Amino acid sequence: AGGLPTPASIGDQRVGPMAATTPSPSPAMTTLPRGGTGPPLDTWLGIRPHEWCEPWPWVYTYACHKYVTCPVWWSIIVGDVVGVWFIAAILLRQRQQDKEVRQRRLAIPKAVRARRAWKSVAASVRLASMRAAKENRWEGACAWRNSWESVAKSRAERRDYLHKLDYNLAAVMTRATGPVMFTVVVALIMFETHAFYSLAVPWMNLDEVTGWWFVRIMGVFPARIFLNLARTTFTDPGRPEATDDDGGAKDAMPASVWPGCDVEMCSGSDGRGTRRCGRCGTSKPERCHHCKVCRRCVLKMDHHCPIVNNCIGRGNHRYFCFFLFDVTVACFLISCLMAGLAAKVVIFPSPKMTVAFRIHVLAAFLLAMLVQCTIGPFFIFHLRLVLANETTLEFLGRRKSRRKRNAKAKELKEYSRGVMENFVESCGAPPACLRPTIERCLLWLMPANVARLAKRSA
């Protein structure tokens, strides 16, 4: 009822929209609940939980209160939980791999398994005989026995190598890092949103009507960020389907189960002209790649993003671009609106400003600047990829394998249909009245040679 606080009240004990209505904490609230005794809550850099954590949803408030109250202890607990999570992910992958090996063995008929076993024995005998014929230090059975043991040891080492290659510890750790990174990203978004509404909005000293509209309009950005983050994470990026002779879909079959395909040496085709993945056995259409982290093939795969805990492909690429755009714009607005408050905290600090308040302002401002400087160029890079109708994997492969001067132009002609058509394919059609303006802006963002090539190939 009293309106938003003034800039003079920023350094008081209460900062935020609830400053005028929430009473100051009592002495009982500033002590740890440890039998009525213990150090005050504001002994750690002068931080009071209500300054950093309220008002906000109860989950964020509870977690923030606990962490601010005892940061060292809760940091240890979080580290232990993350360590247990990584260990569980490693053990789960080991169990899953053993189960897959058993399923592959049982899926092959007994006659085929026996025929392969006899072929392996015959090959081992031939290798041992050839090795024994070249040995001059031993003669007779002794030389052949040592050759047989050497061949058996080499095959065992090769099986172990293939087992480790299929396990792929780096991919397992990356997959386990995904939920942790997703939780950290959500916490940082909530922290920035809370800092904006509890620090920047009161410092602007808006009147009641303007402040009401400003808060509602700016609330669109965190809503869009959370929406696009959820869409990117929980949307299937695209999965190819294996097809039978009649054109109908059928279940994917591992590469080692194909008829006539050896377990250790397998071809990339099923013998009928259909390209298949050598890892998961599914059909592999054009621009389809196998993700080692997700252990599946993804249509028009761009990359695997641990921040959103999902692959970026045909199904969720537009939501990923929208997420990058919303984060960039929101961080730009926060850094602009909090620049004056950050300068006042650093250059002209008030005696009423506590150390915790200064840390809060600088942390929110520097985090917004850091995210803006890192996510902004990343968004521009992905926007150019969208306008050229190519993925990150294709871009990196093109740079690596490009030898001729016009190699890039020849490859672009295969997928690009024009800047506007490429944009519509990935991000959807804009309103008809804004289409010419958007097309001019998109052509301005693209390099001159790529824009001319895309326009000529339309």
N, C-alpha and C positions, 0 to 999 in steps of 0.2 A: 504494500500500500504506500510505502514511503519512497518508491522508485529505486533506481539503481544507485549504488554507492558512487561517491565522488572520488577523484584521483587522490585526494588527501587521505582517504580512508584505506588506501591500498596497503599501507604499512601496519595497520592495526592487526589485532589478533584474528579477526574474522575477515576473510576476503571472498567475495562471490555474491551471487544473487541472494543467498540466505543470510547475509551479514546483518541485516536490520532486524530479522525476526528470530534468530537463534541466539540463545543466551550464551554467555561466556562459560567455559568449562569450570566446574568446581574443583577444589583441591583433590577431592577423591577421584576425579576423572583423570588427573595428571600423574597418578602413580600406578605402578604395575600391580595386577591382582595377584599378589604373592603374600597372602596372610596380612594384607594391610601395610606391608613395608616393601621397599624396593626403590630403585632410582626413578625419578620422574621421567615422563615420556619425552619431555623437551630437552633432556640432557644431551641427546645425540644431535649436534649441530643446531640445537634450538628448534627441531621439527616438532610440530604438533599435528596429530593425525587429521584433525578437522580441516587444516589448511590445505592438505594434499589430497584428501580422500572424499570430502563431502561437498555438495550433495551429489550423489550418483547412485546407480543401481546397487542393490545390496551385495552382489557378488564382488564387484570392483571395490566397494567400500570395505567389505570384510577383509579381502586380500590385502588391500592397501594399508588398513589399520594394523594387521598382523605384521606386515613387512616393515612398516615405519617404526612399530613398537620395538622390534628386535631384529634388525636387518641381518646381522651376522648369523644368528641361529637359523633364520628362515632361508638364507642363502645356502647354508649347509644342507638343509632339508631338501631344497629344490635340486641342488647338485646330486644328492643321493638318489632322488627319484629319477632324474634324467639318466644317471648311470645304470640304475636297475632296468630302465626302459631299453637302453642300448643292449644290455646283456640278454634281456628277454627277446629282443629282435634277432640277435645272433642265434640263439638257441632255437627260436621258432623257424628261422630259415634252414637250419640244419635238419630239423625234423621234417620240414616240407620237402627238402631235397631228397632225403631218404625215402619218403613216401612216393615221390615222383619216379625214383629209380625202380622201386618195386612195381609200380603201375606200368612202367615201360616194359619191364621184363615179362609181366603177366599178360600184357596185351599182345605180345608176339606168340604165335602158335608154337607148340613144342617141336614140331618138325622143323620149322624155320630156325628155332634156337639150336637144335641139335646139328643142323647143317652148318650154321655159322660157327659153332664150337669146333666141329671137325675141320672146317676151313682154317680156323685160327691155329689149331694144332698142326696142320699140314704146313702152314706158313712158318710157324715157329721151328719145325723140324728142318725145313729148307734153309732158313736163316742160320740155324745152328750148324748145319752141315757145311754151308758156305764159309762160315767163320772158322770152323775146325780145319777146313782144307787150307786156309791161309796161315794157320799157326804152325810154327816150326819148332817150338820149344817142347811140346808134348806130342806124343804119338798115340794113336789108337783111341780107346775109350776115354782116356783121361782128357784128351783134347776136346773130344765131342762133349763130354760132361761139362767142362768149363764153358764151352761155347753155349750150351743149353742154359746154364745158369746165368750167363751174361745176357742172353736174349730174354729170359724170364724177368730179370731185373730191369731191363730197359722197358719191357711192356708194363711192368708194375709202376715204374716212374711215369710213364706216359699216361696211365690211368689216373694216377694221383694228380698229375698236372691238369688233365681234362676235368677232374672232379673239382679242383680249386678254381679252374676257369669258369666252370658252371656255377660255382658258389658265389664268386665275385664279392669279396668282402667289402670293397669300396662301394658297390651298388647297394649292399645291405645297409651299410652305415648311412648312405645318403637317403635311403628309404626311411630309416628310423629317425633321421633328422627332420623329416618333413613335418610330422605333428608338432615337434618342439618349435620349429621355425614358425609354423602357423599360429601357435599359441603366443609366441613372442610378438608377432605382427599384430595380432588382435589386441594385445596388451598395450603396445605402442600407439595404436590408433585411439584406443580409449584414453590413454594418458594425454595425447595431444588434444583430443576433443574436450576433456575435462579442463586442461590448462587454458584453452581458448575461452571457454565459458566462465571460468572462475578468475581469470587474470586479465585477459584482453578486453572482454566486454565491460566489466566494471571500470576499467581504466579509461575507456572511451567516453564515459559520462554522458550517455545518451538519455534523452527524455523518455518518459514511460511508453508513449505510443511508438516512437521510432525504435526504441530498444526491443519492444515486443515483436515488431515486424522483422527487425534485423536478426534476432535470435531464431525465429521460425525459418527465415530464408536461408541462413547459414546452416541450419540443421539438415538441409537437403544433401550437403556434401558427405557428412558421415553416414547418412542413410544409404546413399549411392555407393560409397566405398564398401560398406559391409555387404550390400546386395551383390555387387559385382565380384567381390572376393568369394562369397558363398557360391555364386554361379560358376566361377572359374574352378573352384575346388571340387564341387560335387557334380559337375557336368562331365559326361563321358567325352573324351577328346576325339573319339572315332575309332571303331574297331572293324578291321576287315573280316569278312566271312568266307569260310571255305565253301566251295561249290562242288557239287557232284557232276556227273556226266549230263544229267538232264537240266542243269542250270539251277537246281534248288540248293538251298543252303543246308549245310551239314556241320556237324561238330568238328572243331579243329583237331588235328591229329599230330602228335609230336613227330619230329623229323625222323627219329629212330624207329618209328613204327611203319614207315612206308615200305611197301613190298620191294625187296631187292636192295634195300639201303642198309649199309653196315652201321653198327652202333657208333664206331669211332670215326668213320669216314663217310660223310653224307653229302649228297649233291644238293644244289639249290633248286632243283626242278623235280617234279613228280613223274617225268617221262611223257607227259601229255602236252607239253608246251606251257604249262601254268607255272609262273614263278611262285615259289614258296619260300617261307622264312626257314633258314637252317637252324633256328633255335626253338621256335614255338610251333612250326609246322603249318601255320595258317597261310592262306593265299596272300601274296604280296603284290598289290597293284602299284601303279606308278605313284611316286612321291610318298610311299609308305616306308616307315623305318621301324626297327625294333628298338624298344627302350630297355636298356639293361636294368634300370631301377624298378620300373613297373613290371618287367618280364612279360611284355606283350608288344604286339605291333600296333602302331598308331597311324591313322590316316593323316597325311600332310603334317607330319610331326615337325614342330618348330624346335622345341627343347623341353627338357624336364626341369621344372621350376620347384625347388624345395620350399620356397616361400609360401606357395599356395598348395603344396603337397599334391601335385598332380602334373601330368604331362600337358603341354600346350599343343593342341592339334586343331583339326578342322572344326570340331564341335564347340570348343571353348576359346578359340583365339580372339574372337570379337570381345568377349567378356574380359579377357586379360588386358586387351588394349584399353577398354573402358576403365578398368581398374587403375591402370597406369595414368591415364588422363585425369581421373578424379583425384588421385593422390597428389599428382603434380600441381594441379590448380589449388587444392586445399592447402597444401604446404606453402605455396606462394602467397596465398591470402593471409595465412597465419603469420608468416615471417614479415609481411608488410605491416600488418596491424599490430604486431608485437615489437616492431623495431623501436618505436619511441619508448615503450616501457623498458625494453632491454637497455637502451642508451641511458635512460634515467637511473636504472639500477646500477649501471657500471660507472657512469660519469658523475651523476648528481644523486647519490644515495641519500635517502631520508633516514634520520636517526630511528624512526619507528620501524623501518624495514629490518626484519630479522635475517639471519644468515640463511635460514631455511627458505624464506621467501625469495631471496636473491638467487639461490640455487634453483628453485622451482622455475623462475622466470628464464634464467639463462639456459637451463636444460631444455625447456620447451622450445625456446627460440633457436638454439643451436641444432636441436634435432630436426626441426622443420627446415632449416637451411640445408642440413646435410642430406635429408631425403629429397629435397627439391633439386640439389645439385647432382644427385646420383640417379634418381628415377626420371628426371626430366630428359637428359640425353638418351636414356634407355628407351623412353617413350618415342622420341624422335626417330631413333633407329628402327623401332618396330613399325612406326608409321610409314617409313620409307620402304620397309620390306612389304607392307601391305599394298602400297601403291605400285610396287614392281611385281607383285604376285609371286613372291618367293619366301622361303623360310630361312631361319638362321642356319640350319644345317646345309641348305643349298648355297647360302651366301659364303659360309666358311669353306665348303668344298670347292666352290668356284674360285675363290682366292687362292686356294692351295694348288689346284690342278690347272689353273689358267696359264697357258704358254703362248698362245697367239694373241695378237692385238684385238681381233674381232671375236674372240671366243665368248666373251660376255654377251655381246649383241646376239649371237646365234642362239645362245641358251635362253635369253629373255624372250625371244620371239615365240618360244614353245609354249609359254604359260601366260604371258602378259596379253591382255585384251584392251589395254587403255587404262589410264590412271583412274578415271571415274568408274569404269566397269570393275576394276580390281578393288576399289574402295567399296563399291556396292556389294560385291561378292563376299567380302570379309565383315563389313560393319553394317550392312543394310542400306536401303535406299533413303536418301534425305528427301525433304519436301521439294516438290517440283519448282516452287518459286525460288528456292535457295540453291538449286543445282548448279547454275552457271557460276555463282559466286564461290561456292565450295570448290568447284573444279579449278577455278583460277588460283585459289589459295593452295590447293594440293599440288598444282603444277609449279607454284613458287617454291614449295618445300622440297621438291625433287631436284636432283642435279640436272643440269641442262641436257646432257647427252642421254641420260636415262629417260627423262621426260619426253624428248623428241622421239626416242625409240619406241616407248610405250604408246605414244600417240600415233605413230606411223603403223604400229602393229595392230591397232584396233580394227 
